[in-house]
Every structure is written in C-alpha cells, then in structure tokens.
Amino acid sequence: MRTLLFSRITSGAAKLKEWKMSGKVTYHQQVSYCGKPRCRKCREGIGHGPYWYAYTTENGRTTRTYIGKNLPSELQELQDSPSIQLEPVALRIRTLGQFQLERRSGQDWQSVEDAAWQHQRVRALLAHLVSSPGRKLGREQLMDVLWPDADIETASSRLDRTVYTLRQLIEPAHSRPASSRILRMERERLVLADQSQIWVDADEFESLLNLARASNDPGGSEKLLEEAMVLYGGDFLPEELSSDWIIARHESLQRNWMGLLLELADVRIERGAFITAIDPLDRLLAIDPANEAAVQRLIISLAQLDRRAEALRAYHRFATVLQRDYNIAPLPETRSLYEAVQQGDSEVVLTLPIQPLSSLEISSPGDRETPIASRHSYKVQIGRSHQTPLIGRDQELETMYQLLLANEQGTRSHLTNRKKASSLPLDTQRRPQCILLVGEAGIGKTRLAEELSQGAQKRGWAVAWSRVYAQESSVPYRQWTEVLRSAMANGLWQRQEISAHPLVYQPLSTLLPELHDLFPPVVFPSPLPPEQEQLRLWEATLELLNTISERTPLLLVLDDFHWADASSSELFAYLVRRLHGRPIVMVGTYRDNELPTSNPLRSLLIDLQREQVVMSIPIQPLTDEQIASLVAHIPGTMVQYIQTRAAGNPFFAEELARTVETQITPAASNAESAQDTHTLAHKQVNVSKKLDSEFILPDTIAAVLELRMNRLSAACQRLLGNAAVLGGSFTFHVIQHMETGVHASTSEDTILDLLEEAIQAGVLTEEGTGTRINYQFWHPLLVSHLYEQLSAARRARLHRRAAEVLQRVYQGREEEEGAA
C-alpha cells in the first residue's frame, strides 16, 4: 500500500488539491531556479517550469526525485479520474497565532462556533493532543494535567465526559462517538488522527520546512520556505501555555520560525537578491534584536546595496542591545564585517564567512545563560550553547546513529512478532542497546553523547541525562536517582502513575524518598533478605523504564560512569541485559585509564562485552590536521604549538587556544606579518620560545591534571615530580639513580612499586623489555603541570642531579644517546 498525495504549489498559496489515498509519496509541482547570474527569468522571480517532483520520506530522511513537466500517465489518470473516491481532510485546526477548529462544508470550511468549543477543558484537551509527539497521550497524563487536584476516579470521569464532548464537536454527524476513528482510545492512550484526516497548520509548517531543507534546488527550496512563512501566522497556541508539552512545541516552532527566516535570507543572498533578503531579517530582528546571525546577514545585504550608513547603524544598534541587556560584545566575525563596511570594501564583506546556523544559536544571548533546570519544557537542552563544530568524529557518530536507528526498526519488528521471539533463546539475534564511549579526560566522549542526544531528540526520542562526580562515587545508586529525577522533571513519568501500582513501584522510594508518602506500607510475613529487597528495587526500576518507553523511545545517558558506585554498576548490568525489544538505548562515558583493576565495573564490563549486550567505541586523539581545524581562529604561529602540547586532546586544545590568545597575542601577530618563509619560521621559533617561557597552564586543565594526581600516594607524586625535569619520557636506570641519590634509603623495589602505581593509574605507560625499559608520561601537559609545581630551588637541584646521573649512566655513549 502506498499513499499518493498530490499538491500544486503557487507563490504564497496553500495546496490546491489534497487527497488521501493509500501511502507515503508526496508529489509537488513547483517552479525551479537555475541560479545563473545572467538568467532573466530567475532575476525577475519567474523561474523555470513548473515541474513535478516526488518527495519520499524514509526513516526521517526526505529525498526528492525529478518527474518532469507532466505526471506519469498512471498518476495523471488517478488525479483526473472521477471514479476514484478520495477521502478529503475532514477537519482543520489552526494553532499558529490563534486556536480555531474548522469543519469541511462541501468545498468550503466553516469555523466551529458551538458552545461546547468554548469549554476550557475541551480546548485544553485538544491543545495537548496536537502538541504531543504522535498526537497521543496517556489517560493518566491527561488527568494529571487537566485535573491535578482531583482524585483518580473523579478525574477519570471528567476526562471521559470531555472526550465525549470533543468527539461530538469533531464528528457531529457520527451516531456513535465512542467508535470514532478520528479520536480513539488505544491501550489507555488517547490518539488523535494524523494529518491525512485532521490538518494542523503547525504540522504543515514543519512539513514544508523539512521539504525545503531536503531540497537540492535553491529555487524550489525558496518557494517552500515562502509558503511556510505565510503559513506561520503567529506563536503556537498563544493562550494555551499551560503544560510542558504545549510549551515545548511552542518553543520548537518558534525556533523553526526564526531558523526559516535566516534560511530564506541565505537563499536570497546566495542568488544576489539582497533587497528581498532584508525582509525576513527585519522580521526576525523585530522579535529578537539580539540575534547575531540575522545582524551579520543584514550588514552584508545592506553593504552590497551600497547602503553603508544603514549597515553601520544596524551594527551599532545590535552592539548597544548586547551591552545594555547582556553586558557582552559582538562576536569577532561580526566586528570584522563592521570594519570592512567602515573601510568601504564591499568585496571583502561578501567573501567574509557568515557564522553557520549549526553553530550559531537562533535564540537570544539571554538564553545562553538560562540554567537548564529553569527551562520549563518537555525537551531539555543538551550541551552548551555556542559549541564549536564537532570535528573528526564522523565515523563514531555514524556508528551511534546506526545503532539508534536499528533499535527503532528492531523494536517495531519485535513488537510485531513478540510471540515468535519469546520462543527463541535469550541471546539469539540480539543487538546491543548500550553504547560505551571510552577514552581519556577531555577526549570528547561527553560531546559525542550530546551530539547523539540532540539527534535523538529531533527524531522524537526522550532523553534523560545523569552525571556522577568524583565526590559522589560512594553514594549508593547516585547515577540512577539522577536519571529517574531527570525523567520525572521532564514529564516522562509522574508520581500519580506509579501510585496506582504500589506493589510494583514501592521499592523506588528507596531511591527517591519523596515518593514514600505515595505508597501504603507493604508488610511481608517475614522480612525479605537484602538480596531480595535489591531485586525488587531493580525490577521496579526496569518496569518504570519500560512504562516510559511505551509512550516514547528513551535514550539514557550515564556520563562519567567510571565514578559510579558498585550498586549503580550492578543495576546498570541488570538493566542492560533486559532491554532487548524495548525502544531504550543507553550511552555511557568512562575513562578506562582511570578505572582501577579492583573496581567492580571493570569485571562487569568484560562480562557484558562477552555477552554482546554493549558496544564499546574507543575515542582516539584527534590528528594534527583536526586540531588545526579546531583552533583555526587563532594565528597560525600558535597552531603548531597547540598541536604539540594538546597531543590530540580537543578539550586541552580549546583551553590552550583560549589562554594563548590572551597571553601571547602580540608576538603571534608579529609573526603573522612576516613576508618571507625564513623570517616567518624564525619568528615562529621565537613565539614558541616565548610561549614556553611565559605560558601559564589554564586553571581548567590544571584542575583536571591535579584531580588525577591526587589519587596517587604522596611518594608516587614526589617521584613523578622529580621525573618531570627529564621531559616526557625516562628510563628506569635514570630515575633509579636520581631517587637513590635524593633518598638514600629508597630501594629498587620501592621505585618499581611507585612506577607500577603510576602505570595502573594511567599516568605513565611502559615500553620496552629487559634493560631497555622506557616510561612515558600520559600527556605532555602533565609534565608541564608537575614541573610548574616544583619550586625554583628544587628545580635547580633536580636539574643538577639529572645532569650528573645522565653523565654517569651514558658515560662514553653521550653522542649515541643524544642522537637517540
């Protein structure tokens, strides 16, 4: 079965024809633009065509196929044939700038004016349904939102009456409202029919926007954006902001609206239509005068039209707003545009890169500082605002997305064939539903998890995030209490839901004491052993996650999992073994080089990997080229220095770049001004020397390194501090002679014990065999950190001692060892 949806698109007009037949292909007739500068039709806005295109959506991805000036004969016959009985859209709901219900009357539409439509609860019920993902909500969720103070029986009765009233409004001619297919009940969930039966302007707006973004034809994309712009008549349900679902949809549509205005301006700027590009930018700045992306594009458009004075005024207005309302300055890119306009260089203005939408927040600067906890929305913000683009992680991200998509498809297959699957062995055809991102501190594990979470949210997944800190590593179940509270705070489950099943969920009050008053005391004939109590807690947690996943796919992120206590690790193992067939995916991040051998998580992970219920993705250091891309905004003379010091660690690279810019900018600027290769190389050497002599390690990096060192014994820290004067690596013989010279009582076995302690902690690595054993520090910055900890007098003493030891150990082989 296929659905064929025909529509003709004209400028500023909605679809002329819309029929529901049976499937998932949408055909549009639209004008195309070649984009050639000399094309008169494109310059005058006439374009070429119109041509027919087919849009196909699979797994959330839309592709477009060119058909031609005419539809294929079989489709044309279907479109024109009077014998085909086409079921028209029955209702329209307008939510953008208003809340209006319209019924079809012949070829016309009439607004519903019935007295029942004015009932607050009836309107609120419909508003919640059109706001929720998939237009479906559970009975208990609706009861809690609409009648929060009523008991369950009263709320249930009121909900039934409200549903009956709404069904009569939607289908007044239906003799049996309870059998309605437009507003139906499915497994304790109320479901509103999809767009083929009930047209909602907000859904149509998003559909047009997605088609525009999927289109490879700039002209067709522009027409779709224009139609979506006309359709957006105002904010979503402006008078109904009463719950998380409505607020979340309101904010999502508003962000899409602002993004649409920027994208439309970009399309017009690309084809040189600067006058028409100004209109959407003015609209955006009218509602958000601090939108930097819009200001950048406005300055470019005005400059290209030789309206330099207006461009400069636009910058000054923007800078004043930022300073007055947020006490911040414009970005360097915006300042560069302003300076180019000041100098009258329009060619430079046009070639200066505009900050891409993916890395520039559409929201105001004020939103950058809003704490996540204070955002009253169903979808939580994931990650920091104004993150740098993700670099060098395409393969890892693709692997994670594939697992997420496979889980979506596998879940549907599992639910369809549940009886058949239940007869198979537990591990047959099992696919991992847990991803473990493994790597050192700062390597980018959390950033990857954030990127996946953002992608999952766009696909309609709910995300619950937790993070454990070193100071909390002894708190039982700390990771899971945060997961469950995060899920509750984001509306994924509510206390009233679980209170109806006290025997199942009562153990959860151990994790969440605030639930204690919800459950009556459960008395067993004899006290349960601790193991049985623990199992009841685990089963209750699993049941709650399963309940959430029945409404929406669920992504759980366990960040810095290496700090989790033993109980959290055991619950993790119990859950991950029982996720099969559920739309639940877990992502954990941990540092394998900081996980002691004695930590129970290590043995658990080995078992889970052998059972193939987890997938480990090691996160490798970035290459020098990738680090250079990451810090491309700093002068080139500093890049090589950062490449060497960061050693592929993106967090260290960004922090070094941020600090280097402020400390050594004058020297780097001089080096950049060199005219010949020899002078430039000489100045680069001078900059490197200046950095080495004057550079102070950023506090953020020092804190990471210090946290790692503090887990070592005082004797081990002292030995590593002494070894830091030898550089990034040293041999056992050299450190042995240095230690026995400084501490006459230090034995060889003691030194070996201290070195093994450092190796097990991941601070050192060991290479070689026999008498040629070398020890390498985990990271170059650790050497700098340890060296900076030494007093000047101790450094001088250790350097003298190191020189004596090296002369003695390599006597007669100085040149050979120096070359090595």
C-alpha positions, 0 to 999 in steps of 0.5 A, spaced: 500 500 500 502 506 498 499 513 499 499 518 493 498 525 495 498 530 490 499 538 491 500 544 486 504 549 489 503 557 487 507 563 490 504 564 497 498 559 496 496 553 500 495 546 496 490 546 491 488 539 491 489 534 497 487 527 497 488 521 501 489 515 498 493 509 500 501 511 502 507 515 503 509 519 496 508 526 496 508 529 489 509 537 488 509 541 482 513 547 483 517 552 479 525 551 479 531 556 479 537 555 475 541 560 479 545 563 473 547 570 474 545 572 467 538 568 467 532 573 466 527 569 468 530 567 475 532 575 476 525 577 475 522 571 480 519 567 474 523 561 474 523 555 470 517 550 469 513 548 473 515 541 474 513 535 478 517 532 483 516 526 488 518 527 495 519 520 499 520 520 506 524 514 509 526 513 516 526 521 517 530 522 511 526 526 505 529 525 498 526 528 492 526 525 485 525 529 478 518 527 474 518 532 469 513 537 466 507 532 466 505 526 471 506 519 469 500 517 465 498 512 471 498 518 476 495 523 471 489 518 470 488 517 478 488 525 479 483 526 473 479 520 474 472 521 477 471 514 479 476 514 484 473 516 491 478 520 495 477 521 502 478 529 503 481 532 510 475 532 514 477 537 519 482 543 520 485 546 526 489 552 526 494 553 532 499 558 529 497 565 532 490 563 534 486 556 536 480 555 531 477 548 529 474 548 522 469 543 519 469 541 511 462 544 508 462 541 501 468 545 498 468 550 503 470 550 511 466 553 516 469 555 523 466 551 529 462 556 533 458 551 538 458 552 545 461 546 547 468 549 543 468 554 548 469 549 554 476 550 557 477 543 558 475 541 551 480 546 548 485 544 553 484 537 551 485 538 544 491 543 545 495 537 548 493 532 543 496 536 537 502 538 541 504 531 543 509 527 539 504 522 535 498 526 537 497 521 543 497 521 550 496 517 556 489 517 560 493 518 566 497 524 563 491 527 561 488 527 568 494 529 571 494 535 567 487 537 566 485 535 573 491 535 578 487 536 584 482 531 583 482 524 585 483 518 580 476 516 579 473 523 579 478 525 574 477 519 570 470 521 569 471 528 567 476 526 562 471 521 559 465 526 559 470 531 555 472 526 550 465 525 549 464 532 548 470 533 543 468 527 539 461 530 538 464 537 536 469 533 531 464 528 528 457 531 529 454 527 524 457 520 527 451 516 531 456 513 535 462 517 538 465 512 542 467 508 535 470 514 532 476 513 528 478 520 528 479 520 536 480 513 539 482 510 545 488 505 544 491 501 550 489 507 555 492 512 550 488 517 547 490 518 539 488 523 535 488 522 527 494 524 523 494 529 518 491 525 512 484 526 516 485 532 521 490 538 518 494 542 523 497 548 520 503 547 525 504 540 522 504 543 515 509 548 517 514 543 519 512 539 513 514 544 508 520 546 512 523 539 512 521 539 504 525 545 503 531 543 507 531 536 503 531 540 497 537 540 492 534 546 488 535 553 491 529 555 487 524 550 489 527 550 496 525 558 496 518 557 494 517 552 500 520 556 505 515 562 502 509 558 503 511 556 510 512 563 512 505 565 510 503 559 513 506 561 520 501 566 522 503 567 529 506 563 536 503 556 537 497 556 541 498 563 544 493 562 550 494 555 551 501 555 555 499 551 560 503 544 560 510 542 558 508 539 552 504 545 549 510 549 551 515 545 548 512 545 541 511 552 542 518 553 543 520 548 537 516 552 532 518 558 534 525 556 533 523 553 526 520 560 525 526 564 526 531 558 523 526 559 516 527 566 516 535 566 516 534 560 511 530 564 506 535 570 507 541 565 505 537 563 499 536 570 497 543 572 498 546 566 495 542 568 488 544 576 489 537 578 491 539 582 497 533 587 497 528 581 498 533 578 503 532 584 508 525 582 509 525 576 513 531 579 517 527 585 519 522 580 521 526 576 525 530 582 528 523 585 530 522 579 535 529 578 537 534 584 536 539 580 539 540 575 534 547 575 531 546 571 525 540 575 522 545 582 524 551 579 520 546 577 514 543 584 514 550 588 514 552 584 508 545 585 504 545 592 506 553 593 504 552 590 497 546 595 496 551 600 497 547 602 503 553 603 508 550 608 513 544 603 514 549 597 515 553 601 520 547 603 524 544 596 524 551 594 527 551 599 532 544 598 534 545 590 535 552 592 539 548 597 544 542 591 545 548 586 547 551 591 552 545 594 555 541 587 556 547 582 556 553 586 558 557 582 552 560 584 545 559 582 538 562 576 536 569 577 532 566 575 525 561 580 526 566 586 528 570 584 522 564 585 517 563 592 521 570 594 519 570 592 512 563 596 511 567 602 515 573 601 510 568 601 504 570 594 501 564 591 499 568 585 496 571 583 502 564 583 506 561 578 501 567 573 501 567 574 509 564 567 512 557 568 515 557 564 522 553 557 520 546 556 523 549 549 526 553 553 530 550 559 531 544 559 536 537 562 533 535 564 540 537 570 544 544 571 548 539 571 554 538 564 553 545 562 553 545 563 560 538 560 562 540 554 567 537 548 564 533 546 570 529 553 569 527 551 562 520 549 563 519 544 557 518 537 555 525 537 551 531 539 555 537 542 552 543 538 551 550 541 551 552 548 551 550 553 547 555 556 542 559 549 541 564 549 536 563 544 530 564 537 532 570 535 528 573 528 526 568 524 529 564 522 523 565 515 523 563 514 531 557 518 530 555 514 524 556 508 528 551 511 534 546 513 529 546 506 526 545 503 532 539 508 534 536 507 528 536 499 528 533 499 535 527 503 532 526 498 526 528 492 531 523 494 536 517 495 531 519 488 528 519 485 535 513 488 537 510 485 531 512 478 532 513 478 540 510 471 540 515 468 535 521 471 539 519 469 546 520 462 543 527 463 541 533 463 546 535 469 550 541 471 546 539 469 539 539 475 534 540 480 539 543 487 538 546 491 543 542 497 546 548 500 550 553 504 547 560 505 551 564 511 549 571 510 552 577 514 552 581 519 556 579 526 560 577 531 555 577 526 549 570 528 547 566 522 549 561 527 553 560 531 546 559 525 542 553 523 547 550 530 546 551 530 539 547 523 539 542 526 544 540 532 540 539 527 534 535 523 538 531 528 540 529 531 533 527 524 531 522 524 537 526 520 542 526 522 550 532 523 553 534 523 560 541 525 562 545 523 569 552 525 571 556 522 577 562 526 580 568 524 583 565 526 590 559 522 589 562 515 587 560 512 594 553 514 594 549 508 593 545 508 586 547 516 585 547 515 577 540 512 577 536 517 582 539 522 577 536 519 571 529 517 574 529 525 577 531 527 570 525 523 567 520 525 572 522 533 571 521 532 564 514 529 564 516 522 562 513 519 568 509 522 574 508 520 581 500 519 580 502 513 575 506 509 579 501 510 585 496 506 582 501 500 582 504 500 589 506 493 589 510 494 583 513 501 584 514 501 592 521 499 592 523 506 588 522 510 594 528 507 596 531 511 591 527 517 591 524 518 598 519 523 596 515 518 593 514 514 600 508 518 602 505 515 595 505 508 597 501 504 603 506 500 607 507 493 604 508 488 610 511 481 608 510 475 613 517 475 614 522 480 612 525 479 605 533 478 605 537 484 602 538 480 596 531 480 595 529 487 597 535 489 591 531 485 586 525 488 587 528 495 587 531 493 580 525 490 577 521 496 579 526 500 576 526 496 569 518 496 569 518 504 570 523 504 564 519 500 560 512 504 562 516 510 559 518 507 553 511 505 551 509 512 550 516 514 547 523 511 545 528 513 551 535 514 550 539 514 557 545 517 558 550 515 564 556 520 563 562 519 567 560 512 569 567 510 571 565 514 578 559 510 579 558 506 585 558 498 585 550 498 586 549 503 580 554 498 576 550 492 578 543 495 576 546 498 570 548 490 568 541 488 570 538 493 566 542 492 560 541 485 559 533 486 559 532 491 554 532 487 548 525 489 544 524 495 548 525 502 544 531 504 550 538 505 548 543 507 553 550 511 552 555 511 557 562 515 558 568 512 562 575 513 562 578 506 562 585 509 564 582 511 570 578 505 572 582 501 577 583 493 576 579 492 583 573 496 581 567 492 580 565 495 573 571 493 570 569 485 571 562 487 569 564 490 563 568 484 560 562 480 562 557 484 558 562 485 552 562 477 552 555 477 552 554 482 546 549 486 550 554 493 549 558 496 544 564 499 546 567 505 541 574 507 543 575 515 542 582 516 539 586 523 539 584 527 534 590 528 528 594 534 527 590 536 521 583 536 526 586 540 531 588 545 526 581 545 524 579 546 531 583 552 533 583 555 526 581 562 529 587 563 532 594 565 528 597 560 525 604 561 529 600 558 535 597 552 531 603 548 531 604 549 538 597 547 540 598 541 536 604 539 540 602 540 547 594 538 546 597 531 543 590 530 540 586 532 546 580 537 543 578 539 550 586 541 552 586 544 545 580 549 546 583 551 553 590 552 550 587 556 544 583 560 549 589 562 554 594 563 548 590 568 545 590 572 551 597 571 553 601 571 547 597 575 542 602 580 540 608 576 538 603 571 534 601 577 530 608 579 529 609 573 526 603 573 522 606 579 518 612 576 516 613 576 508 618 571 507 618 563 509 625 564 513 623 570 517 616 567 518 619 560 521 624 564 525 619 568 528 615 562 529 621 559 533 621 565 537 613 565 539 614 558 541 620 560 545 616 565 548 610 561 549 614 556 553 617 561 557 611 565 559 605 560 558 601 559 564 597 552 564 589 554 564 586 553 571 581 548 567 586 543 565 590 544 571 584 542 575 583 536 571 591 534 571 591 535 579 584 531 580 588 525 577 594 526 581 591 526 587 589 519 587 596 517 587 600 516 594 604 522 596 611 518 594 608 516 587 607 524 586 614 526 589 617 521 584 613 523 578 615 530 580 622 529 580 621 525 573 618 531 570 625 535 569 627 529 564 621 531 559 616 526 557 619 520 557 625 516 562 628 510 563 628 506 569 636 506 570 635 514 570 630 515 575 633 509 579 639 513 580 636 520 581 631 517 587 637 513 590 641 519 590 635 524 593 633 518 598 638 514 600 634 509 603 629 508 597 630 501 594 629 498 587 623 495 589 620 501 592 621 505 585 618 499 581 612 499 586 611 507 585 612 506 577 607 500 577 602 505 581 603 510 576 602 505 570 595 502 573 593 509 574 594 511 567 599 516 568 605 513 565 605 507 560 611 502 559 615 500 553 620 496 552 623 489 555 629 487 559 634 493 560 631 497 555 625 499 559 622 506 557 616 510 561 612 515 558 608 520 561 600 520 559 600 527 556 605 532 555 601 537 559 602 533 565 609 534 565 608 541 564 603 541 570 608 537 575 614 541 573 610 548 574 609 545 581 616 544 583 619 550 586 625 554 583 630 551 588 628 544 587 628 545 580 635 547 580 637 541 584 633 536 580 636 539 574 643 538 577 642 531 579 639 529 572 645 532 569 650 528 573 646 521 573 645 522 565 653 523 565 654 517 569 649 512 566 651 514 558 658 515 560 662 514 553 655 513 549 653 521 550 653 522 542 649 515 541 644 517 546 643 524 544 642 522 537 637 517 540 
